[in-house]
């Protein structure tokens, strides 16, 4: 990880591109859990249903179609000029339309962060578990959980005190990922937590730079199934760095303010 001001600005721009993607999370206009009962889906034509992981639509603008979604995977296709996602979540299929003309997408003006603060960049020590272990965490969907593999914890010191965070493997990388909450969660930052990547160094230490902390999509929309930070990763200190709480949020009742003016 490069801690130069330009590197951090490049990261901010990449986050802006992520959220401004016309087929990304801010384009989602609905989230529907499909079952055997046929139902209309706002924003799409046809009547939708699912038997196990096989999805059917009838009377749509494109006729009758069937898709099978692999367990734990996603299938995307275009219908009515809208990108449709079918995703396997918790043993059921969820449908999410992604509309490039979504009002939430149109009003996005970029992520909100304070200026880069070197105070919140740490050289962290890796403390390995005896063996890799599976950590089950909750999600923003009641009753739904997600499981991640943790090789160990990251230990860092701040203002004379030591803190440890459970870290998760990052696919195809020696880096680690941390989901955390802190004393700003629910106020300055979003309440369910944030994510930060710890950069592996040649001496097997890690740079844990909270200026690169990013929001999960659920900070912006109800139409996501994001994980919650594990309870042991609730820091008692205020990490006033990284992405802050977005000013508005997309809900089933429309866009709502979530920051008091």
Beta strands, then each sheet from edge to edge (+ up, - down):
strand 1: 32-34
strand 2: 39-40
strand 3: 47-51
strand 4: 54-60
strand 5: 63-68
strand 6: 74-79
strand 7: 82-89
strand 8: 92-98
strand 9: 121-138
strand 10: 145-158
strand 11: 161-169
strand 12: 176-180
strand 13: 194-200
strand 14: 206-209
strand 15: 214-215
strand 16: 248-251
strand 17: 254-257
sheet 1: 1+ 8- 7+ 6-
sheet 2: 2+ 3- 4+ 5-
sheet 3: 15+ 13- 12+ 11- 10+ 9- 14+
sheet 4: 16+ 17-
end
